[in-house]
Amino acid sequence: MSQFSQSAAQLQTLMGSLMSSDNTERTQAEAALTNEWVMTQPQVVVGSLAYLIHQAPDAQARAFASVLLRRIALQDAPGTDSKEDAYTVWSKVPADVRASVKGELLGALCDETDRSARHKVCDTIADINNDEAQGEWPDLLPALYSCAQDGNALLRESAYRIFSLCPYLLAKQPADAVNSAFIGAFQDSDASVRLAALKAAVAYILSADDKQRLALATMVPHMLSVLEPLLRDKDEANLVEALSALIEPAEESPKLFRSVLSNLITFSTEIGKNDEFENATRQTAIELLVTLAESSPGMCRKNTQFCQSIVPVCMQMMSSIEEEPEWYTTDTLEDSDNDENYVFGEQSMDRLAIALGGKQLLPIAFNFIPQMLGSQEWSQRHAALMAISSIGEGCYKIMRHELQKILELIVPYFQDPHPRVRYAVCNCIGQMATDYAPTLQEQHHQLVLSSLIPTMEDAANPRVQTHAAAAMVNFAEEANKRVLDPYLDTLFQRLMLMLESNKRYVQEQAITTIATLADNAQERFKKYYGTIMPMLLNVLEQATDVEHRLLRGKAMECATFIALAVGMEVFSPDAKRFIELLTATQQSVTDPDDPQASYLQAAWARLCKIMGADFAPILPVVMPPLIASAKLQPDFAILESGEDAEANYSAEDGWEFASFGGQQIGIKTSTLEEKCTAVELIISYAKDMGANFVSYAAEILEILIPLFKFYFHEGVRTAAAAAVPPVLASVKLAGEIDSLRQVWSSICPQYISVLAHEEDDTFTLQLFNSFAECLEIVGENSMTDEQMTNFTAAAVEQMDKYYQRMKDREEARKAQELDEDDEEQLAEEELIEGLTIDEVAKAVHAVLKTHGVKYLQFTQPLLHVAHKYLAEQDSSARQWAICVFDDLVEFGGPASWQVAGDFLQPIVTAVQQDSAPDLRQAAAYGIGIMAQYGGDAYLEFLVSVGLPSLLAVISSPNARSEENVYATENAVAAIAKLLRAHSGKLPDAQGVLQAWFQALPISNDEEEAPGTYSYLLQILSEQPDLLLRGNDPVAVKHLVKVLAEGLAVCSFEQQLEAAMVEAMKKTIGSLDDSVKAALWTEIPPEQQQALQEKNYL
């Protein structure tokens, strides 16, 4: 008899109470389980539950014991103080008890006859095994092999169920034997075994690395053989499970499906278009194909059958919309039809168009759209319009050239007799107003608005009326003020009428549209202010019941957008009352689901922008709830096998689930969005309030820095990194320099720690950018020697990572291992990497700028990486290395000569020979920096090599072409720096000066323009004849044109600008009237207009 038989009997009695329907009894039982068993005798409760799993006579008791064992064994052991040091109850149970539990579990695996209880036993075995160190359960794998070959189908299914949850058990087994076993299981006589084997094979594939996965491709056709019998037998529940299991490998490793794609297209589309199947079955079949299109668009484009087969099915699904009387009578606009086929069809077309583009998809879609638009069935016309709306973004490159024709095709349906078709055309126009902005607004506003605005009068069909107003939002958000201005009076009149509707959602949309119009119109909205603002304040004052909470939120939004548009002078008489209403509302918000909360936060932020420093007294009202939102922690849920997610974790409440290793894990995304919004608003307040924000800086920084590792939501991490500089700036603006340096000394190491090990390129980019901004704010000598050492190591770590990726791509391309999809993916990666490398360079620049020569001693590892990059063919790699050297010279001065040796020749080569203009620009800039900051140590190089290279650039026939102009202007600026620093030491300095003068103007690179024009004015003041050669007419006219173009195109500080204007006027004044007139005609009209608008003439 087991040592746990007696305690198991006692525990079983308690389990009866745990399953009671009486809340009190169940609560007491849960407390007893925790306090009298788990906390005091965990080994007994674990051993007793294992005994019950195997020995209890009642199947329900055995199943419940399995659930309890998983829950208790894997929870934190009593006495665990922190998550970092957490141990599970199982890991603390004595070895003999663990051995006993394993024995009972394997016994139950062999003996259990109830399917539900058996599944729970398998899940428990898997979880216990996953919590063990590898190899700690040596009896498990032989037991599973035995089960997999047993004559009892329940045992065979159980083996593969456990393999699906513990795929690493197979990782070290001979691949051929594993493949063979799986292939045999796919042909098993029992459907449940075949399905379990399919899930296990998927888990096995996903647990393998990329190369191993490709080797497993031969197993995929056999995996698909599991599907056919399920379809033949109309076993929809298992068919959905099987198709769902294939979606994850389709997303993670789509090339596995290359050889079976045609068969899969046929199989899935046959299911998708068969309306005898349940919606979930049809949708899952199509979802598998859509996932493949998103994961491997190139593979799917190459298969001509793909679009030809899937697009008609999606269009058929979109046409399945049915008449619903409640659609017309509803008082709310909450979507309850998201699982309908027509919605799924729309979403699928959108995703397919974005993935595949319009070249293949558009012709097939437009094989159906015109005839559907001409159909007598309203559902067909609705589907055609929604199809155009869905594919517009993905097919942009082709459809933009046919925009006029497409609009002429769809606009007549604003007059369609069926309201839902008119709703669809509003949806279509709204989406296209976003996708084809600003072309649609600029060129087609008359065609669109002449039909859209009257639709806002359709009071008999409030949903159509509302959707027209929503489409107007999309149009106005992207429209130029000039375009919208003639329509404002009519629009405002229609919207005021909508505010009188008895449907609250109509009122809500009218307010939102008015807010958008105000944001577009800006000061021109003043004429409507006196009409709308009192109404909005009355809503906030009087509509206080629960049903009007969203309406109140919209009113807050609209009022603050209007206030921003018209300015504080107009808003001021209402400001006090509005602030009092917002404050009262904030105090009344207690329900966590109250929509007013998010509107309040955004409204306060806009009010802060309007009021500036006068907002400071309101911060104590605003900041506590904002800080609370920023501190929110995510809610998680892990589903038991077979548990219905929607029953307990509704998508409407913000829950989203994903599958990880066969386990359904959910997170409440609405909480994450609230947290992200709060952090983004902190950025806004810190920037707008400046020194007035300082009292919150310390607390906010304590929240922000840990969020660098908040891996649940990239938006939160990015916003946190972006928020730190403005918060630090508020401390600096308050004059609290000691506090600034103290807080920076504590967060700088945390920055560097994350920088060194961050794997996400997008966040790495943001974090280096944020770090550089912080250094600029904190100022000189803001890092210790240790921090500079660690920063250099972090930068090197990232640059080494990108270098290795660059070499891996080169090798893959040489080996011709890449297909179209790979190249598309690599192009995206290279783009992000290039931006990130730029930010690393800017961070190095910031360290050098704030520490100067002192940092040079820490740069050797960085120089080592830079030398590797210099040797590469990739121009962006060499550009990064040259930019690092440029900074070393700028901030290291003559001391940089000691590390210059390996850089000089690559810089000259880049200037003279390189076909990449960006690289040539960086190299030319570098020569200028050597002249400006390097001192005499660089003089010989500059005279003998650098200057001739620059002169060759500016005299090139295509020097001013669009792709070369920035490199040329940097060369012009570099010569100016060289002349200013060393003109007395240059051979033929006057000839160089004339060549430089003839190469002017600089009108594109606004960073280099001020220094260059400053030097030009210096020469004009000190030695004008060197440029004008005794007032040579050609030279004088050139000077005027150089100054005119600079003033017309660039922005300068006031003193330099005034000096340039004076020089231009003086030079023009010295000319005869006829020469002036001729000269004026040589200045381009746009420059003439700019000069006149700026009152320079």
N, C-alpha and C positions, 0 to 999 in steps of 0.2 A: 504494500500500500504506500502511496506517495506521502512524503512528509507534509504535503499541503492539503491532504484530503479534508481534515477537520476545519482548517481555516477557510477552505474553499466553500464548505457548506455555510459557514457564517457569512461569507462574502456574497454568496448567491442570494441569501435572504435580503441583504442590503441592496443588491442589484434589482430585486423586485420593486423596492421602494424607489430606486433611481428611474425605473421605467413607469412609475405611477403617473396617472393623469392629474392627480391632485398636486397642485403647485407647492403647497406647504410641505407635504410629505416628501416630495422630490427635493426641495431645497434643503430640508433637514438631512436627507440621505446624502446629498452632495457634500454638505459640511462634515458629516461623519466620515465619508470616504477620504476626504482631504486630511482631517485632523486626527482621526483614529487609525488610519491605515497608511496613506501616502507619506505623511510627515513623520510618523513614528516607526513604521515597519515596512519600508518600501520593498524589501526583498520578499516579504511575505505576500504582499498584495500582488506583486509580479508573478511569483510562483503559483499563487492560488488561481489567478486568472488563467495562466497557461494550463493548469490542471482542468479548469472548467471548459476551456476551449476544446480539449480532447475528450473529457470524460462526462460532462454534463449531459443528462438524458434529453433535455429540451433543446431543439435547434435554435430557438430564439435566444435562449440563454447563452448558447455557445457563440452565436454571432455577436451578441452584445459584449461578451467577455473579450472577443477579439478587438472590438472597437475600443473598449476600456484599456486593454493592454497597450495598444498603440499610443493612445493618448497619454497614459501615465508613464510608460517606459521612456517616451521621447521628450517629456517635459523637463524643465530645469530641475536638477536635484535640489532638495531642501538645503538651505544655507548658501546657495550661490548668490554672490553679491553683485556681480556685474555680468553683462552679456559677453564681454570679452573673455571672462574666465568661466563661462558657463559649462557645466557638465550635465549630461542627462541622467535621469534616474537609472536608466539601463546601464550606463557606464560605471555607476557606483555600486551596482548589485554584485555580491560575491560571485566568484567564478563558478562555484558548484551550483548556485542557483541559476546562473545563466545557462549552464549546461543542461540543467533539468528543464528549463523553459524551452530550450531549443529541441530537446528530445520530445517534449509534449507537442510542440508545433509540428515537427516532422511526422509524429504519430497522427495528428489531426489531418495533416496533408494527405496521408494514405487512407485514413478511415472515414473522413467526413463525407456524408451522402447528400446533405442539403446544399443546393447550389449557392444560395445566398450566403450561408454560413461559410461555405468553402471559399468563396471569393474574399470574404473578410479575413479568413485564415491566410490566404495568399498575400493579401495586402500587408498583414501584420508581419509575416515572414520577411517580406521585402523591406519593410521599414526597419525591422530589427537588424537585418543583414546590412542595410545601408548605414546604420549607426555603428556597426562593428568595424574594427580595423580589418583591412583586406587579409584574407587567409585565416581569420579567427573562427570561421564556421566551416571547417573542412568537409563536414558531412553533407553540406547543403547541395553542392554541385552534383555529386553522385546520386543523391536522392532525386534531384530534378531530372537528370538523365534517365533514371529508372522510370520516373513518372511519364516522361516524354515518349517512352516506348511501351508503356503499359497498354493492355487491352481495354482498360476502362477509359472512356473518352473524358470523363471528369478529371482524371489524373493527368491526361495529356494536356487538356486545356489549362489546368493549374500550373503545369511546368512552364508553359509559354507565357502565362499571365505574370508569373514571377520574373521570367527573363525580361519581359517588357518593362518591369520596374527596376530591374538590376542588370542592365545590359552589359556592364563591365565584367560580369561573371564569365562572359564568353570571349572577352577581349584577348585573353592569352591562350585560347584554344585554337587548334589548327583551323585556319580559315576554310579550307576545303571541306572539312568535316562539319563545321557549323553550317556552311552553305547547303551542303547535302541534306542535313537534318531539317533545315528550314524548307527546302524544296519539297521534301517528303511530307512535311506537315501541311504545306499548302494544298496537298492533294488528299488530305485526311477525309475519311468518310463522314466526319462530324463537322457541321458548319461552325460550331462554337470553337472547336480546335483550330480550324482554318483561320478564323478571325483572330483568335489569340496569337497564333503564329505570325500573322501579318503585323499585328501591333508590336510583337517582340522584334520582328525583323526591322521595322521602322526604327525602334529604339536602338537596336544594334547598329544600324547605319548611321544614325544621328550621333552616336557616341564615338564613331570612328573619325579620324582626321581626314583631310581632303583627299589625300592620295589613297587611303584605304577605302574611302567611299567609292572612288572611281573603279576600284577593283571589284566592288560589290555590285556593279551595274548589271552584271549577268543575272543577278537574282531578281531584278525588277520585273521582267516578263512573267516569272513564276508567281511573284506577289500579286500581279494583276489577275492571275487565274482564279484568285479567291473571289473576285467580283462577279464573274459570270454566273455561277450557281445561285448566288444571292438574287441577282436580277431575274433569273429564270424562275426561281421559287417565289418571287414577289416578297422576299423577306426584307422589307424596307428598313426596319429598325437596325438590323445588322449591316445592311447595305450602306446606310448613312454612317454607321460607325467605321466601316472599312474605308469609305471615301474620305471621311474626316481624318483617319489615321494617315492617309497619303498626303494630306495638305501640307503638313509640316516638312517632310522631306522635299516636297515640290518647292517650298519656299527656300529651304536651306541648301538644297543640292539639286537644282532642276535638271542638270545635265544627265542625271541618272535616268531620266525619262525620255531621252532623245530617241532611243531605238523603238520605243513603244508609243511615241506621241500620236502617230496617225490612228492607231487602234484606240488610244485613250480618247481622242477627239470624237471618234465615232461612238464609242461607248457612252461617254458623258453627255453628248448632245442628244442621243436617243432618249436618255432618261430626262434631260432637261426639257424636251419638247413634248413629252408624254404627259398630258394633263390628268391621266389616271393615277399618277403618283402623288403623294403628299407634297406640299410645298417644300418642306425641309429636305426631302429626297432630291427633288429637282434642283433646288438651290445649291445643295452640297456638291452635286455632280458638276454644275457650272462653276462653282467656287474653285474647284480643283483646277480647272482650265484657266480661270482668271488669275489664280495664284501663279501658275506657270508662266503666263504672259508677263506678269509683273516681275518675276524672278529671272526670266530668261527671254526677254523680248526678241532678241535676235533669232533664237531657236524657233520661236513661234512665227516670226515673220517669214522665215525660210520655208515653212510648211504652208503651202498655198491653201491647204484645206482648212487651216485654223480659222481665219476670219470668215471664210465662206460658210463655215459650219456654225460658229458660235454667235455671230451677229444676228442671223435670223431667229435663233432661239431667244436671244435677249429681247428682240423686237416683239416676238410672240408673247413673252412674259409681260412686257410693258403694255401690251394690248389687253391684258386680262383684267384690267380695272373694271369694277362693276359699280352700278349706280347705288348710292347709299343715301337714303333720305336724311339720316342724321348729319351728313356732311353739310347740308344746307341750314340745319336748325341749331347746330351746336353753339354753345356760348363760350367755348374755349377752343384753342388751336393746338392742344396737345396731340402729338402724333401717336396714334394707336395702331397704325397700319404698317409699321416698319418691317414686319416679317412677311408682308404680302409680296407676291411674285412681281407685281408691277414695280414696286419700289426696288426690289432686288435687281430687276432688269435695268432700271435707270442707273443704279449704282455700278453695276457691272459694265455698262457701256462707258460710263465715265472713266472707270479704272482701265478698261481696255484701250480707250483712246489715248490716255496719258501714257500707257505702257508702250503701245505699238505705233502711235502716231497716225497721221491721216492718210499716208500714201496707200496703205492697203485697206484700212478700215472704212475710210470715207466713201469710196466708190460703192462698196457693198451696202453701206447704210443708205446711201442715196438711190440705190436700186429699189428700196422699199419706201422711203420717206415721201416722195411725191404722190405715189398711188395711195398711200395711207392718208395723206392730207386730203385727197379727193374722195375718200370713203364716205359712205352714208352713215357708218357707225361712228358715234362720237368718240368711242374708246380708241379707235384707230387714229383719228385726228389728234387726240390727246397724246397718244404714244409717239406719233411723229414729231410733234413739237417738243416733247420731253427728250426725245432722242437728240434733236438738234442742240438743246440745252446741255445735255450730258456730254456730248462729244466735242463741244466748242473749244474747251481748253486744250485737249489733247491734239485736236486737228487744226490748231491755230495757224500753223505755217501755210496750210493750203486754203483754209476757209477765209483767211483775211483778204485774199485776193478776190474772193467772190462775195464779199460782205454785202454789197449793194443788192445783188441778186437774192441772197438768202433773206435779207430783211424784207425785200419786196415780196418774197414768197410767204413769209410768216405774218407780216403786219395785217393783212386782210382778216386774219382769224381773231382779231380784236372784235370783229362784228359777228363771230360765229353764234348761232342760236343757242348752243349749249354752254352753260356757265362754266363747266369744268374745262372745256376747251379754251375759253377765254382766260381762265385761271392759268392754264398751261402756257398760253402765249405770253402772259405777264411774267411767268417764271422764266421763260426762254429769253425774253428781252432783258430781264434783270440779270441773268447769268452772262449774257453776251455783253451787257454794259460793263461788266467787270473784266471778262476775258479779252474784249477787243477795245478796251480803253487805251488812249483817248480818241482813237480813230472814229469809233462809233459816235461819240459825243460831238466831235469836231465836224464830221462830214455828213452825219445822218440824223442830226437832232430833230430837224423838221419832220422827217418821215416817221421817226419813232414817237416823239412827244405829241404829235397831232392825234395819235391814237391812244397813247398811254394816259395822258391827262384826262380825257373824257371818261376813260374807264374808271377813274377814281370817283365818278359820280354814280356808279352803279349801286345805289343804296338797296335795291331789291335783292342784290346778291352780295352781301357784305364780305364774304370771303374773297370774291373776285376783286371787289373794291379795295380791300385791305392788301391783297397781293400786288395790285397795281401801285399802291403807295409804297410797298416794300421794294418793288422794282425801281421806283423813283429814287429811293435811297442809293441803290447801286449806281444809277445813272449820275446822280448829283455828286457822289463821293469822288468820281473821277472826272467831273466836268470842269472846264475852265469857267471862271466867274462870268466872263464875257458871253459864253454860250448860254448860260442859264438865266442871265439877267432879264431878257425879254419875256420869260415865262413866269417870273416870280409872282407877279400880282395874281395871275390866274391860278397858279399852284396854291398860293396861300389861301385864296378864296375857297378852293375845293377842300383843302385840309381843315379849314375852320368849320365847314359844313360836316365833315366827317367827325369832328369833335362832338357834334350834336347827336350822333348815332346812339341807339339804345344797346348796341353791342359793345362791350367793354374792349374787346380785342381790336375793334375798329378805332376806338379812341386812342388806345395804346400805340397803334401803328401810326396814326396821324401825328401824335406827339413826337415819335421817333423821326418821322420824315421832316417835320418842322425843324427839329434839332439839326438834321443834316443840311437842310437848306440854309439855316443860320450859319453853320460852319463854312459853307461855300460862299455865302453872300458877304460875310464879315460886316463891315461898317454900313453896307447898303441895306442891312436888315433893320436899321434903326426905325424905319418908317412903320414896321409892323410891331415894334416892341410894345407900344402902349396897348395894343389889342391882345397880344398873347400872354405877356408876363402876368397880368392880374389873374387870368384864367388858371395859369399854372400854380400860382400861389394859393388860389382858392382850392384847387385840387389837394394840395398839401395840407391845407387847413381843415377841409371839410370831409374829404374822402378817407375816413379813418378806419373803416371796417376791414376785415381780413381779405375780402374779395377784391379790394382795391389796392392791395399792396404793390402789385406789379405796376399798376397805373401810376401810383405815387413815385415809384422808382423811375419810371420813364419821365415823369414831370421834373424830377430832380435833374436828370440827365439833360433834358431839353433846356431848362432854365439856365444851367451853367454853360451850355454851348452858346446860348443866346448872349449871356453876359460876356463871354469871351469875345463874341463877334462884335458887340456894340461898344465894349469898353466900360471901364469903371465909372466914367463920368455919367453915362446914361443909366447904368445899373445902380449907382450909388443910392438913390432914394429907396430902392427896394432891398438893398443888401442886408440891413439890420433885421428886417422881418424874415427874409429868406434864411439867414443864419439861425435865427431863433427856431424856425420850423425844422431845419435840419437837425439842430441840437435836440429838440423834443422828439423827433423821429428816432434818432440814435438811441435815446434813453428808453424808447418803447420797444426796440427790437430785442426780443429774447428768444424767439424761435430760431433754431439753427438753420431751418430751411426758408427763412424769411427772405424773399428776393430783394427786399430793400437794402439789405446789408451791403451787397456788392455795389449797388447803385450809389449808396451813401459814400463809400470809400472813393469811388471815381469822382463823384460830385465835389467832395471836399478837395480833392487834388486839383480839379479845374478851378475851384474857387481860390485856391492858393495861388495859382498862376495869375488870376485876375488881381488879387489884392496885394501880392508881393509881401513886403515886410509887415504890412498891417494884419496879415493873417496870423502872426505869431501868438496872440492871445488865445487863438482857437486850437492851437496844436495840442494842448492838454486834453481837449475833447476828442480830437481825431486820432492821436497816436495810440492810446491803449488798445482799442479794438484792432487797429492795424498791426500792432506788435503781436497781439494774440493770434491773428491770422498767420503771421509770419512764423510763429512757433508751432503751428499745427503739425502733428505727426500723422503719417498715412495709416489708414485702416486696411488690414489684410484679412484674407479668408483663404483657407485651404479646404477644398471640398473632399468629402469622403467619396469613395467609389460609388457611382450611381446617383449621387446627390444632385438634385435639380438646382442649378445656380439661380435661375430666375425666381424660384419660389422664395428664397431667403435673401437674395442679393440682387435686387432689381436694377436693370440698366438705367431706369429712370432716376434712380437714386445715385447714379454715378459709378456703379460697379462695372469693372471690365475684367474679364478672365482670359488667361492664356495657359497653354499646356507646356509644362516643363517636365521632361522625363516621364511622361504619362500622368503627371499630377496636375490637376486644375488649381491654379493659384490666382486669386483675385485681388484687386486693389481698387479702392474707392478714389477714382480719378477726380471727382468733384472737389475733394479735400485738397488734392495736389494743385488744382487750378486756382483755388482760393489762396493757397500759400504762395503760388507763383505771382499772382496779381498783387498780393501784399508786398512782396519784395520789389516788384517793379515800381509800385507807388512810392516805396521808400526812396528810390532813385529820384523820382520826381520831386518829392518834398525836400530832399537834401540839396538838390540843385536850386530849387526855387527859394528856399528859406535861407540858404547860406549860413551865416553865423548864428542865426536864430535857431538852427537845428542842433546846435552843439550839445544841449543838455540831454539829447537822446543818443548821441553818437556812441558812447561806451556800451550801452545796452544793445544797440543795434549791431555793433561790430561783433559782440559776443554771439549774436544770432547768425550773422552772415558767414563768418569764417568756417564754422562746421558744415555749412551748406555746400561748401566746395566738394564735399564727399557725399552729398545727398543724391545717390545714384537712381532714385526712383523717378526722377523727373528732370530732364535736361534743362527745361526752361527755368526751373528753380536755381539750378547750379549757375547757369549763365547769368541770370539776373543778379544773383548774389555777388558774383565776381564783378559785374558792372556797377554794383551799388557801393562797393568799398571806396573807390576814389572820391565820389562826391561827399560821402560821409566824412572822410578824412579832410576834405577841402573845407567842410563846415567848421572843423576844429581850427584849421589854419586861419580862416577868415575871422574867427572869434578872437584871434591873437593868442591862443593857448598853445604856443609852440612847444613848451616843455611837455604838455599832455600829448601833443601830436607825436613827438618823438618817442615818448614812453609807450604809447599804444602801438606805434609802428614796430618798435623793437620786439613786441610780443607776437604780432601777426606776421611779420616778415618771414620768420622761420617756417610758419605754417604754409604760407604761400609757396615757399621754395620746396617744401616737402611734397606738396601736391604737384607742382610743376615737374618734378623729377620723374614721377611715376605715372602720370596721367596718360591713358591710352586713347581717349576720345579726342580726335583731332580738332573738332569744332570747339570743344571746351578748352583744349590746350591753347588754341588761338585766342580765345577770350581772356584766359587767365594771364598769358604773357602780356596782352594788351593792358589789362587791369594793373598788373605789377608795374609796368612802365609808367602808367599814369600816376600811381601811388608815389613812385620815386620822384617824379616831377613835382608833386605836391609837397612831399616831406623835405626835399631839397638836398643840399650838399652833405656828404659824409654821413649818410643815413643808414649805412650798413657796416657791420663789423667785418673784420678780416674773415672770420669763420663764415659769415653769411655770404660774402663775396665768393669765397671758395665753393660753398655749396650751390650758390646760384650758377656759377660757371659749370659745375658738375651737372646741374639740372639741364642747362642749355645744351651741353654736350650730349647728355643722355638722349634728349629729343632729336638732336641733329644726327646722331649716330643711327637712331631708329629710322629716320627718313632716308639716310644714306643707304642703309641696307635694303629698304623697300625699293629704292631707285635701282639698285643693282639686281634685285630679284626680278623687277620688271624687265630690265635689259636682257637677263638670261631667258626669261619666258618668251620674249619676243624673238630672240635669236633661235630658240628651239621651236618657234612657230607653234607654241602651245595655246595661243590666245585666239578666241573667236570674237565675233562682233560684240557679244554681250560683255566679254571680258574687257575689251577695249573701251566700251562705254563706261563700265565701272571704274576702270583705271583712270580714265579721263576725269571722272568726278573726284577720285581720290587725289589725283595730281593737282587739281584745282584747289582743293582744301589744303593739301600739304603746302602748296606754294604760298597761300595766304598765311598759313601758320608759320612757315619759315620767315616770312616778312615780319611777323610779330615777334619772333625770337630775336631777329636783328634789331628791331626797335627797342626791345627790352635791354639788349646789350648796349645800344646807343644811350639809353637812359642811365644805365649804371656808369658808363664812361662819362656822361655829361655831369653826373652828380658826384663823381669821385676822381675824375681826371687821371693824372699820372699814377696815382696811388693804386688804381685798378690794374695797371699794366702787369704787375708782378703775378697776377692771378690768371692771366689770359693764355698761358701756354697750352693748356688742354684745348681751349677754344681755337687757337691757331692751328693746332694739329688737325682738328676737324676741318678747318677752313682750307688747309693745304690739300686735303683729300677732295674737297669739293672743287678746288681750282683745277684739278687734274681731269675733271669729268667733261664729257661732250655736252651734257645738258647745260643750256645757257643759264637757266634759273639757278642751278647749283653754283655756277661760277659767279653769278651776280650776287648771291648771298655772301660768298666769301669776300668779294671785293667791297661790298657794303660794310662788312665787319672791319676790314682794313681801313676804309675811309674814316670810320668812327675812331679807330685807334689813332689815326693821324690828327683828326680834328681835336680830340680831347687829350691826346698824349703829347702833342706838339713834337718838337725835335727829338724827344726821347723815343718816339715811335720808330726812328730810323733803325734801331737795333733789331726790329722784327720785319723790316721792309723787304729784305732781300728776295724772298720767295714770291713776293706779290708784284714787283715792278714789271717784270716781263709779261706776265699774264694780263696786266692792266694795259700795257701798250698793245699787245696782240688784240685785246678786245676792242680798243679804240680803232685800230688800223684795219682789222680784217673781219671782225665778227659780223655775221649777218643778223644777229639778234639786236634790235635797236635798244631794248631795255638794258641789256648788258653793256652796250656801247655808252649809253647814258650814264650808268653807274661808274664806268671807268673814266669817262671824261670828267664827271663830277669829282672823282678821286684825285685826278691830276690838279684840279683847281684847289682842292683841300690841301694838297701837299704844298702848293704855292702859298696859300693863305696862312697855314699853321705850321708847316714843317720846318721852316727856317732854312739856313744855308746848307744844311746837311743834304737836302734834296735838290740843290740848285743845279748841279752838274747833270743829273738825270732830267730835270725839267728842261734845261736848255738844249741838251743834245738829242733827247728822245721825245719827251713829253710835248713840247711846243710844236715841233714839226708834225706830230700825230694830230694835234688839235687843229692846226692850220689845214691839214688834208681833209679833215671832217667838214669844216665850214666851207671849203671851196668845192666840195663834191657837187656834181650836177644835180643830184637828187636830194641835196641836203635839206630842202624844205618840203619834201614829200610828207604826207600825213604820218607815215610810220616812222620817219626819221627826225621829225621836227624837234622832239624833246631832246634827243641825243645831240642834235646840232646846237640847240639853245644852251645846253649844258656845256658844250665845248666853247661857245661864245663867252659864257659866264666865266669859265675856267681861264680863258685868255685874259679877261679883265682882271681876275685875281692875280694872275702871273705878272701882268703889267704893273698893277698897283704895288705888288710886293718887291719886284725885282727889275723894274724897267731900266734902271741904270746899269744893270749887269747883263742885259740881253744884247746880242749882236743884232744890228738893224732894228732897234726898238721902234723907230718911226715907221718902218715898213710893216712891222707886226701890228702897230696901232692902226694903220690905214686898212689893213686886211680885216682887222677886228671891226672897225667902224663900218666897213662895207657889208659885213655879215649881220649887222643889226637889222631889224629890232628883235627884242625878246617879248613875245606877247602870249605865249602858251604856258610857260613855266613860271607861275607867279611867285614861287619861292626864290628863284634866281633873278627875277626882274629887278627888284629894288636895289640890290648891290650893283648890278650892271649899270642901271641908269644913274645911280649915284656917282659911279666912276666917270660916266659920260659927262655929267654936269661938272665934275671936278676938272676934267681936261678942258672943257669949254671955258671954265672960269680962269684957269691958270695958263693954258697954252692953246687958245682956240685955233691958231693957225696950223697946228699939227693936224687938225681934223679938216678945217674948212679951206686950207690952202689959199689964203688971201681972198676969202669970200667967193671961191669958185662956185658958180651957179649950180653945178651938178651936186657938189658937196652940200651946199646950203639946202637945196630941195630935199636931198636925202635925209638931212638932219631933221627937217620939219616932219617928213613922213615917219621917221623913226619915233619922234616924240609923240606925234599924233596917234600912231597905232598903239603905243604903250599906254597913253592916257585913255584912249577909247576902250581898250580891251581889259587892262589890268586895274587892280586896286592898290593904292599906295597909301602910306602914312601921310598925314596932312602936310607936313613940312616938305617932304620930297615931292609930293604932288604939286604944291604951290611953286616950288622951284622949277619943275618941269614945265608948268604952264607959263611961267614968266619967261623961261628960255625960248619956248615956242613962239610966244607973242613977240618977243624981242627980235627973233630971227625973221619972222614973217614981216614985221614992221620995217625991216631993212630992205624989203623987196619992192620993186616997182609994181604998180597995180596990175599990169598985164601979166607979169610973172606970177603974182598972187593968184589971179584968176585961173591961169593955166595949172598952177600947182593944186588948187582946190579940186579941179576936175580929176586929178590923178589920185585923190584920196577916195577910197571906196565909199559908196553911199551910206552903208551901215556905220562906218567910222565917223562920217560927217554928222549923222544923226546923233550918235553917242556923244560926240564932242559938244554938240549944241544942247543936248539934254542935260549935260553936266555943267553947262554954262562956262565952258572953257574959252569960248570965242565971243 
